[in-house]
Amino acid sequence: MTTLVLTVVGDDRQGLVAAVADVVDAHGGNWENSQLAELSGAFAGIIEVSVAADRVDELRAALAGLDGLLTVTTHPGDPSVTAEKAGADRRFAFRVLGNDHPGIVREVSATLSAHGLSIERMTTETRDAAMAGGRLFEATITAKVPAFVDVDAVQSAIERLAAEIQVDVTLGE
């Protein structure tokens, strides 16, 4: 089996996920993992599928046929990344919460990168602050920590950054 990573983007409407799933299924593919979201009226997602090697081109062509409904881009998956290899890395998970202002994602991601971490999963949201007014920013982040990285140093750096940019950080979320 060959792994493909699909990125999908289009105007949000009913049936988009079903349209992609139908094409994948019709070409013998298996929907493995995905992250899908609607943001400001747009639908976007990333989907990992597996398909027999001799059907990859056929599946790609069929997915291109969704143009007009969705823009689908296919990328080859990396066969060297297996669940066992991915499991060898440690994880550093935390939540950020504070008044929204420009630069929060830039500062947090730069700090993680400077310590050798790679963001594995990140969700962000802004919303109205219930009592105080204004907007709140919230992020949940999981990063891969290579074996050579000192997790305590990363934790200290994130805590220092939180004080500098005036957000709360909760570790282990």
Stockholm file with secondary structure:
# STOCKHOLM 1.0

chainA/1-173         MTTLVLTVVGDDRQGLVAAVADVVDAHGGNWENSQLAELSGAFAGIIEVSVAADRVDELRAALAGLDGLLTVTTHPGDPSVTAEKAGADRRFAFRVLGNDHPGIVREVSATLSAHGLSIERMTTETRDAAMAGGRLFEATITAKVPAFVDVDAVQSAIERLAAEIQVDVTLGE
#=GR chainA/1-173 SS CEEEEEEEEEECCTTHHHHHHHHHHHTTCEEEEEEEEEETTEEEEEEEEEECGGGHHHHHHHHHTTTTTCEEEEEECCTTCCHHHHHHSEEEEEEEEEECCTTHHHHHHHHHHHTTCEEEEEEEEEEECTTTCSEEEEEEEEEEECTTSCHHHHHHHHHHHHHHHTCEEEETC
#=GC SS_cons         CEEEEEEEEEECCTTHHHHHHHHHHHTTCEEEEEEEEEETTEEEEEEEEEECGGGHHHHHHHHHTTTTTCEEEEEECCTTCCHHHHHHSEEEEEEEEEECCTTHHHHHHHHHHHTTCEEEEEEEEEEECTTTCSEEEEEEEEEEECTTSCHHHHHHHHHHHHHHHTCEEEETC
//
